[in-house]
């Protein structure tokens, strides 16, 4: 998401992208654990527009959005499995490998 915001899309599209991700960030980083994600989790409220001069165009942006949707879906699947097993979500510290 950071890469697409920085290099590919215009500022208003960047705002849309952040709004789309907000429920997930609230859950992970702000401890808002109600488990309810955005009503538009499978799509943005509007298409993202490329930055002026972005040479790779709409096709790459659309592919990146599909990837983000897939990752949001995977996240929700894991949360559902954890809920079914009564496993609370909690942050974990990075292991030595990840810190390196």
C-alpha positions as CSV (number, residue, x, y, z in Angstrom):
1,X,0.0,0.0,0.0
2,X,2.8,2.4,0.8
3,X,4.5,1.8,-2.6
4,X,1.3,2.4,-4.5
5,X,0.5,5.5,-2.6
6,X,4.0,6.9,-2.9
7,X,4.6,6.2,-6.6
8,X,1.5,5.3,-8.5
9,X,-1.7,7.1,-7.5
10,X,-2.7,10.8,-7.0
11,X,-3.3,12.3,-3.6
12,X,-7.1,11.9,-3.6
13,X,-6.7,8.3,-4.5
14,X,-4.2,7.9,-1.7
15,X,-6.8,9.2,0.8
16,X,-9.3,6.6,-0.6
17,X,-6.8,3.9,-0.1
18,X,-6.1,4.9,3.5
19,X,-9.8,5.1,4.3
20,X,-10.2,1.5,2.9
21,X,-7.4,0.2,5.1
22,X,-8.5,2.1,8.3
23,X,-10.6,-0.7,9.8
24,X,-7.7,-3.1,9.5
25,X,-5.2,-0.6,11.0
26,X,-7.6,0.2,13.8
27,X,-7.9,-3.5,14.6
28,X,-4.2,-4.2,14.5
29,X,-2.6,-1.0,15.7
30,X,-5.3,0.7,17.8
31,X,-6.7,-2.3,19.6
32,X,-10.2,-1.8,18.2
33,X,-11.2,-5.4,18.3
34,X,-14.8,-5.4,17.4
35,X,-14.0,-7.6,14.4
36,X,-16.2,-5.7,12.1
37,X,-14.4,-4.6,8.9
38,X,-15.3,-2.0,6.4
39,X,-18.6,-2.6,4.5
40,X,-16.6,-2.1,1.3
41,X,-13.9,-4.5,2.2
42,X,-14.0,-6.1,-1.2
43,X,-13.7,-2.8,-3.1
44,X,-12.9,0.8,-2.9
45,X,-15.6,3.4,-3.0
46,X,-14.1,4.8,-6.2
47,X,-11.3,3.8,-8.7
48,X,-7.8,4.9,-8.0
49,X,-6.3,7.4,-10.4
50,X,-2.7,7.3,-11.5
51,X,-0.3,10.2,-10.7
52,X,0.5,12.4,-13.6
53,X,3.3,10.9,-15.5
54,X,3.0,7.4,-13.9
55,X,4.2,5.4,-16.9
56,X,2.8,2.0,-15.8
57,X,-0.8,3.1,-15.8
58,X,-4.1,1.9,-14.6
59,X,-3.3,-1.8,-15.3
60,X,-0.6,-2.0,-12.6
61,X,-2.7,-0.1,-10.1
62,X,-5.6,-2.4,-10.7
63,X,-3.4,-5.4,-10.1
64,X,-2.0,-3.9,-6.9
65,X,-5.6,-3.3,-5.6
66,X,-6.5,-6.9,-6.3
67,X,-3.4,-8.0,-4.3
68,X,-4.4,-5.7,-1.4
69,X,-8.0,-7.2,-1.5
70,X,-6.5,-10.7,-1.3
71,X,-4.3,-9.8,1.7
72,X,-7.3,-8.2,3.5
73,X,-9.3,-11.4,2.9
74,X,-6.5,-13.6,4.2
75,X,-6.3,-11.4,7.3
76,X,-10.0,-11.8,7.9
77,X,-9.8,-15.6,7.4
78,X,-7.1,-15.9,10.0
79,X,-9.1,-13.7,12.5
80,X,-12.1,-15.9,11.9
81,X,-10.1,-19.1,12.6
82,X,-8.6,-17.5,15.7
83,X,-12.1,-16.5,17.0
84,X,-13.4,-20.0,16.3
85,X,-10.6,-21.4,18.5
86,X,-11.0,-18.7,21.2
87,X,-7.5,-17.4,20.5
88,X,-7.3,-13.7,21.2
89,X,-5.5,-11.5,18.8
90,X,-2.3,-10.0,20.3
91,X,0.7,-8.3,18.8
92,X,3.9,-10.4,18.7
93,X,7.5,-9.2,18.9
94,X,9.6,-9.8,15.8
95,X,11.8,-12.9,16.0
96,X,15.6,-12.6,15.5
97,X,15.3,-13.4,11.8
98,X,12.8,-10.6,11.2
99,X,14.8,-8.1,13.3
100,X,17.9,-8.9,11.2
